[in-house]
């Protein structure tokens, strides 16, 4: 696959993946999804119980994602308000 991409597109798989994954667009999509959860009345009590505070993050900011590191920083910022929720979900059995 990698050789075919290099022949037809003059790019390797390693060159294409960062351009498709590490984008402001993907971060904005994730941010919008999380931001929409804060208005879900059915989940409000769960979020309160798990100390999820969506007001700590500006989901509408410019993320300036250009590479893996900036993508990770933006994703960490977005997920910061859900830290305990993510911990709970990954440890619950």
Number of C-alpha atoms within 10 A of each C-alpha: 8 10 12 12 14 13 11 9 11 10 14 16 14 9 12 12 10 14 12 10 15 18 18 17 13 15 22 19 11 16 21 14 12 17 18 11 14 15 11 11 10 9 12 14 12 12 19 10 10 16 14 20 14 20 10 11 15 12 19 10 10 11 18 12 20 13 13 14 11 16 21 14 13 21 18 13 17 23 18 16 18 19 16 15 17 15 11 12 10 9 8 7 5
